[in-house]
Amino acid sequence: MKWEQIIGQAALKNILQDSVKNGRVAHAQLFLGEEGYGVLPLALAMAQEILTKEHPTAVHKIENLNHLDLHFSFPVFSEKNNSLSKRYFDQWREMILENPYSSFDDWTGFLESENKQLFISADEADDISERFVLKSFEGGSKILIMWRADKMNDRAANKILKFIEEPPKNTYIILCAPNANDILPTILSRCQLIDVPRISDEDLLEYFKDQESARELIYQAQGDFNLAKSLAENTAASEFETLFIQWVRNAFQAKKKPEVLREIVKWARQIAEWNREKQMKFLGYCIEIFRLAMLQNYGNDHLVYKKLSQGNFNWQSFSKFIHGANIVAITEEISEAAYHISRNANSKIVLTDMGIKLTRYIHKSPN
């Protein structure tokens, strides 16, 4: 992937290019940031910079992810005791060539595996070691890019740790993960950490400048290209809006009709069927909508870039119930739910508890 194909991230691109040019590339690096920030595109561009520096004519193979010295590893599900990612490489390659910013959520949908656990196994780690024992096909460097390294199970992580500690000659290892929470501390200590920030609003706006309501979707995307793309295509936005409105309406009715709590339980079960990444995005969406409602309530209409209207939802009336006396409790509750889900808590229980608590917060008096 060419550097100029990456959206924004000018400062980081310069740093990475200079490290290759000056021969200061660490043998093991961990790129940390959401997929939509450009973590994989940056890793691909760096790999291309390293390999084309050695063999300038190999650029076409690298861009098409067909270079024999560029290896990939990514989460898959186990089937008939086979958990090696290479059996799905053609599908993963197709997805990444179409959109190198693709998310883990996109990948599970691509495989139609929403109800299966995708992970990087110990067998995958052994396969990586076997691949790198062999000499380089082009006589230069060999590179491993592990996408979503946070999905390694414990046995795989310990094997990859040994691989990082004793890498074959002329080997570069690039791990990609949204954050360091699920990465083995000893792996963290042996990698150069590259923090990939959110894409600036200006850079996203430049990319989507011809899109109707571009500024609205940029604000809502919060620097995530995937989310901006999804909002532009009006997919996740519509689904999230439907479920947010359903939650709020049930919360309002529950005060006089306790039986409505059963609907909140059903609501939580529906969201619990999603994978963890999608649940987290929805909770972030909820926090943002409550924030916009408070801005609306306090007369800052010029800052409200999104107003819900699906199903004749009365945005003006709803916003009057969100104020300084309850916004902190609401956002803290959603943030706590997101934290527990990120730590693999039972999302059905977490979301049910959060959903019911809104019935108390939303009726709180502003005085």
C-alpha positions as CSV (number, residue, x, y, z in Angstrom):
1,M,0.0,0.0,0.0
2,K,1.3,3.4,-0.9
3,W,1.7,6.1,1.8
4,E,-0.4,8.5,-0.2
5,Q,-3.4,6.1,-0.1
6,I,-3.6,6.4,3.7
7,I,-6.1,9.0,4.9
8,G,-4.4,11.7,7.0
9,Q,-1.8,10.6,9.6
10,A,0.9,12.8,8.0
11,A,3.1,13.1,11.0
12,L,3.1,9.4,11.8
13,K,3.7,8.6,8.1
14,N,6.8,10.8,8.1
15,I,8.2,9.2,11.2
16,L,7.7,5.7,9.8
17,Q,9.2,6.6,6.4
18,D,12.3,8.1,8.1
19,S,12.8,5.0,10.3
20,V,13.0,2.9,7.1
21,K,15.2,5.4,5.2
22,N,17.6,5.6,8.1
23,G,17.7,1.9,8.9
24,R,16.1,2.3,12.4
25,V,13.2,-0.1,12.1
26,A,12.7,-2.2,15.3
27,H,12.4,-5.9,14.5
28,A,9.2,-6.1,16.5
29,Q,6.5,-3.3,16.5
30,L,3.0,-3.1,17.9
31,F,0.7,-0.6,16.1
32,L,-2.1,0.4,18.5
33,G,-5.3,2.0,17.4
34,E,-8.7,1.3,16.0
35,E,-8.8,-0.3,12.6
36,G,-10.7,2.7,11.2
37,Y,-7.7,5.0,12.2
38,G,-5.5,3.2,9.6
39,V,-3.5,0.8,11.7
40,L,-3.3,-1.9,9.0
41,P,-2.8,0.5,6.1
42,L,0.2,2.0,8.0
43,A,1.6,-1.5,8.6
44,L,1.2,-2.4,5.0
45,A,2.8,0.8,3.8
46,M,5.7,0.2,6.1
47,A,6.1,-3.3,4.9
48,Q,6.1,-2.1,1.3
49,E,8.7,0.5,2.1
50,I,11.0,-2.1,3.6
51,L,10.6,-4.7,0.8
52,T,10.8,-2.2,-2.1
53,K,13.9,-0.6,-0.7
54,E,15.5,-4.0,-1.2
55,H,13.7,-5.0,-4.4
56,P,12.1,-2.0,-6.2
57,T,10.5,-4.2,-8.9
58,A,8.4,-6.2,-6.3
59,V,6.0,-3.3,-5.7
60,H,3.1,-4.8,-7.7
61,K,3.3,-8.1,-5.7
62,I,3.3,-6.3,-2.4
63,E,0.4,-4.1,-3.3
64,N,-1.6,-7.2,-4.2
65,L,-0.6,-9.0,-1.0
66,N,1.1,-11.7,-3.1
67,H,4.7,-11.2,-2.1
68,L,6.2,-14.5,-0.9
69,D,8.2,-12.7,1.9
70,L,5.2,-10.8,3.2
71,H,3.3,-13.1,5.6
72,F,0.0,-12.5,7.4
73,S,-1.8,-13.9,10.4
74,F,-5.3,-13.0,11.5
75,P,-8.1,-14.5,13.7
76,V,-10.2,-17.4,12.3
77,F,-12.5,-20.0,13.9
78,S,-11.5,-23.6,14.4
79,E,-13.0,-26.2,12.2
80,K,-12.2,-29.9,12.3
81,N,-9.3,-29.1,14.6
82,N,-7.9,-26.7,12.0
83,S,-7.3,-23.1,13.2
84,L,-4.7,-21.9,10.7
85,S,-5.5,-18.6,9.1
86,K,-4.0,-19.5,5.8
87,R,-7.1,-21.5,4.9
88,Y,-9.0,-18.2,4.7
89,F,-6.2,-16.1,3.3
90,D,-8.0,-15.6,-0.1
91,Q,-11.1,-14.3,1.7
92,W,-9.1,-12.0,4.0
93,R,-7.0,-10.7,1.1
94,E,-10.2,-9.9,-0.9
95,M,-11.6,-8.0,2.1
96,I,-8.4,-6.0,2.7
97,L,-7.8,-5.2,-0.9
98,E,-11.4,-3.8,-1.1
99,N,-11.0,-1.9,2.2
100,P,-7.7,-2.0,4.1
101,Y,-9.5,-0.2,7.0
102,S,-11.8,-3.2,7.4
103,S,-12.7,-4.0,11.0
104,F,-13.0,-7.2,13.0
105,D,-16.8,-6.7,12.7
106,D,-16.4,-6.6,8.9
107,W,-14.3,-9.8,9.0
108,T,-16.8,-11.8,11.1
109,G,-19.6,-10.6,8.7
110,F,-17.4,-11.5,5.7
111,L,-17.0,-15.1,7.0
112,E,-20.7,-15.2,8.2
113,S,-19.3,-16.3,11.5
114,E,-21.0,-14.0,14.0
115,N,-21.8,-16.9,16.3
116,K,-18.3,-18.4,16.2
117,Q,-15.3,-17.4,18.2
118,L,-12.5,-16.0,16.1
119,F,-9.0,-16.3,17.6
120,I,-5.3,-16.7,16.8
121,S,-4.3,-20.2,18.0
122,A,-1.1,-21.9,19.2
123,D,-1.1,-23.9,16.0
124,E,-1.1,-20.7,14.1
125,A,1.9,-19.5,16.1
126,D,3.7,-22.8,15.3
127,D,2.9,-22.4,11.6
128,I,4.4,-18.9,11.7
129,S,7.6,-20.2,13.2
130,E,7.8,-22.9,10.6
131,R,7.3,-20.3,7.8
132,F,10.1,-18.1,9.1
133,V,12.7,-20.9,9.5
134,L,12.8,-21.0,5.7
135,K,15.1,-18.6,3.8
136,S,13.7,-15.5,2.2
137,F,12.4,-16.1,-1.4
138,E,13.8,-12.8,-2.6
139,G,17.0,-13.0,-0.6
140,G,16.2,-10.1,1.7
141,S,13.9,-9.4,4.6
142,K,10.8,-11.4,5.7
143,I,7.9,-9.6,7.3
144,L,5.0,-10.8,9.4
145,I,1.9,-8.7,9.9
146,M,-0.4,-10.0,12.6
147,W,-3.8,-8.3,12.3
148,R,-5.8,-8.2,15.6
149,A,-3.0,-9.6,17.7
150,D,-5.2,-9.0,20.7
151,K,-7.1,-12.1,19.6
152,M,-4.2,-14.5,20.4
153,N,-5.1,-17.0,23.1
154,D,-2.6,-17.5,26.0
155,R,-0.8,-20.4,24.4
156,A,-0.4,-18.6,21.1
157,A,0.8,-15.4,22.9
158,N,3.5,-17.3,24.7
159,K,4.7,-18.9,21.5
160,I,4.7,-15.6,19.7
161,L,6.7,-14.1,22.6
162,K,9.4,-16.7,22.0
163,F,9.3,-15.9,18.3
164,I,9.8,-12.2,19.0
165,E,12.6,-12.9,21.5
166,E,14.5,-15.1,19.1
167,P,13.5,-13.9,15.6
168,P,15.2,-15.4,12.5
169,K,17.7,-13.2,10.7
170,N,16.3,-10.2,8.7
171,T,12.8,-10.7,10.2
172,Y,10.4,-7.8,10.9
173,I,7.3,-8.5,13.0
174,I,4.4,-6.0,13.0
175,L,1.5,-6.6,15.4
176,C,-1.8,-4.7,15.1
177,A,-4.3,-4.3,17.8
178,P,-6.9,-1.7,18.9
179,N,-5.3,-1.3,22.4
180,A,-2.8,-3.0,24.7
181,N,-5.3,-4.4,27.2
182,D,-5.3,-8.0,25.9
183,I,-1.7,-8.1,24.9
184,L,0.7,-10.1,27.0
185,P,2.8,-7.6,29.1
186,T,6.0,-9.4,28.1
187,I,5.2,-8.9,24.4
188,L,4.5,-5.2,25.1
189,S,7.9,-4.9,26.7
190,R,9.7,-6.4,23.7
191,C,7.9,-4.4,21.0
192,Q,8.3,-0.8,19.9
193,L,4.9,0.7,20.5
194,I,3.4,2.9,17.7
195,D,0.3,4.7,18.9
196,V,-2.0,5.4,15.9
197,P,-4.3,8.4,16.7
198,R,-7.7,9.0,15.3
199,I,-7.9,10.6,11.9
200,S,-8.4,14.3,12.1
201,D,-11.8,15.7,11.2
202,E,-10.1,17.9,8.5
203,D,-8.6,14.8,6.8
204,L,-11.9,12.9,6.9
205,L,-13.8,15.9,5.6
206,E,-11.4,16.1,2.7
207,Y,-12.1,12.5,1.9
208,F,-15.9,12.7,2.2
209,K,-16.2,16.3,0.9
210,D,-18.6,15.2,-1.9
211,Q,-20.8,13.3,0.4
212,E,-24.1,14.8,1.4
213,S,-24.2,15.9,5.1
214,A,-20.4,15.2,5.2
215,R,-19.8,17.4,8.3
216,E,-22.5,15.6,10.3
217,L,-21.0,12.1,9.6
218,I,-17.5,13.3,10.3
219,Y,-18.4,14.6,13.7
220,Q,-20.2,11.4,14.5
221,A,-17.4,9.2,13.2
222,Q,-14.9,10.6,15.8
223,G,-11.9,10.0,13.6
224,D,-12.8,6.5,12.5
225,F,-12.9,6.0,8.7
226,N,-14.9,2.8,9.0
227,L,-17.6,4.4,11.0
228,A,-17.7,7.4,8.7
229,K,-18.0,5.1,5.7
230,S,-20.8,3.1,7.4
231,L,-22.6,6.3,8.3
232,A,-22.2,7.5,4.7
233,E,-23.8,4.3,3.5
234,N,-26.5,4.7,6.2
235,T,-26.2,1.2,7.5
236,A,-25.1,1.1,11.1
237,A,-26.6,4.6,11.7
238,S,-30.1,3.4,10.9
239,E,-29.8,0.3,13.1
240,F,-28.3,2.1,16.0
241,E,-30.9,4.9,15.8
242,T,-33.7,2.3,15.8
243,L,-32.4,0.6,18.9
244,F,-31.6,3.8,20.7
245,I,-35.1,5.1,20.2
246,Q,-36.6,1.8,21.3
247,W,-34.5,1.9,24.5
248,V,-35.5,5.5,25.3
249,R,-39.2,4.9,24.7
250,N,-39.3,1.8,26.9
251,A,-37.5,3.7,29.6
252,F,-40.1,6.5,29.6
253,Q,-43.0,4.0,29.7
254,A,-41.5,1.8,32.4
255,K,-42.3,4.3,35.2
256,K,-46.1,3.8,34.7
257,K,-46.0,0.4,33.1
258,P,-43.5,-1.9,34.9
259,E,-44.3,-4.7,32.4
260,V,-42.4,-2.7,29.8
261,L,-39.2,-3.8,31.6
262,R,-39.6,-7.1,29.7
263,E,-39.1,-5.2,26.5
264,I,-35.8,-3.8,27.8
265,V,-34.7,-7.3,28.6
266,K,-35.6,-8.4,25.0
267,W,-33.7,-5.2,23.7
268,A,-30.6,-6.2,25.7
269,R,-30.7,-9.8,24.4
270,Q,-30.9,-8.5,20.8
271,I,-27.8,-6.4,21.2
272,A,-26.0,-9.2,23.1
273,E,-26.1,-11.3,19.9
274,W,-23.7,-8.8,18.2
275,N,-20.0,-9.3,18.5
276,R,-18.2,-7.2,21.1
277,E,-16.8,-4.6,18.7
278,K,-20.3,-3.7,17.4
279,Q,-21.7,-3.6,21.0
280,M,-19.0,-1.1,21.9
281,K,-19.7,1.1,18.9
282,F,-23.4,1.2,19.8
283,L,-22.6,2.2,23.4
284,G,-20.4,5.0,22.1
285,Y,-23.2,6.1,19.8
286,C,-25.6,6.2,22.7
287,I,-23.3,8.4,24.8
288,E,-22.9,10.8,21.8
289,I,-26.7,11.0,21.3
290,F,-27.3,11.8,25.0
291,R,-24.6,14.5,24.8
292,L,-26.3,16.1,21.7
293,A,-29.7,16.0,23.5
294,M,-28.2,18.0,26.4
295,L,-26.8,20.5,24.0
296,Q,-30.2,20.8,22.4
297,N,-31.8,21.3,25.8
298,Y,-29.4,24.1,26.7
299,G,-30.0,26.0,23.5
300,N,-26.8,25.1,21.7
301,D,-28.7,24.1,18.5
302,H,-25.8,25.1,16.3
303,L,-23.6,22.3,17.9
304,V,-26.3,19.6,17.4
305,Y,-25.2,18.0,14.1
306,K,-27.6,15.0,14.5
307,K,-31.3,14.9,15.5
308,L,-33.2,11.6,15.7
309,S,-36.4,11.5,13.8
310,Q,-37.0,7.9,12.9
311,G,-40.5,6.6,13.7
312,N,-41.8,10.1,14.5
313,F,-39.4,10.4,17.4
314,N,-39.9,13.8,19.0
315,W,-36.3,15.0,19.4
316,Q,-37.2,18.3,21.0
317,S,-39.3,16.7,23.7
318,F,-36.8,14.1,24.4
319,S,-33.9,16.6,24.8
320,K,-35.8,18.3,27.6
321,F,-35.2,15.3,29.8
322,I,-31.4,15.3,29.4
323,H,-29.7,17.9,31.6
324,G,-26.9,18.5,34.1
325,A,-28.6,16.5,36.8
326,N,-28.7,13.2,35.0
327,I,-26.2,13.4,32.1
328,V,-23.2,12.4,34.2
329,A,-25.0,9.3,35.7
330,I,-26.2,8.3,32.2
331,T,-22.8,8.5,30.5
332,E,-21.0,6.9,33.4
333,E,-23.5,4.0,33.4
334,I,-23.0,3.5,29.6
335,S,-19.2,3.8,30.0
336,E,-19.1,1.3,32.8
337,A,-21.2,-1.1,30.6
338,A,-18.7,-0.7,27.8
339,Y,-15.8,-1.4,30.1
340,H,-17.3,-4.6,31.4
341,I,-18.1,-5.8,27.9
342,S,-14.6,-5.0,26.8
343,R,-13.4,-7.3,29.7
344,N,-15.6,-10.1,28.4
345,A,-18.4,-9.8,30.9
346,N,-21.8,-11.4,30.1
347,S,-23.1,-8.7,27.7
348,K,-26.7,-9.8,28.2
349,I,-26.6,-9.2,31.9
350,V,-24.6,-5.9,31.5
351,L,-26.9,-4.5,28.9
352,T,-30.0,-5.5,30.8
353,D,-28.8,-3.8,34.0
354,M,-27.8,-0.7,32.1
355,G,-31.1,-0.6,30.2
356,I,-33.2,-0.8,33.3
357,K,-31.1,1.9,35.1
358,L,-32.0,4.4,32.4
359,T,-35.6,4.2,33.5
360,R,-34.6,5.9,36.8
361,Y,-32.1,8.4,35.4
362,I,-34.3,9.8,32.6
363,H,-37.1,10.9,34.9
364,K,-34.7,12.7,37.3
365,S,-35.7,16.3,37.9
366,P,-33.2,19.0,36.7
367,N,-33.6,20.8,40.0
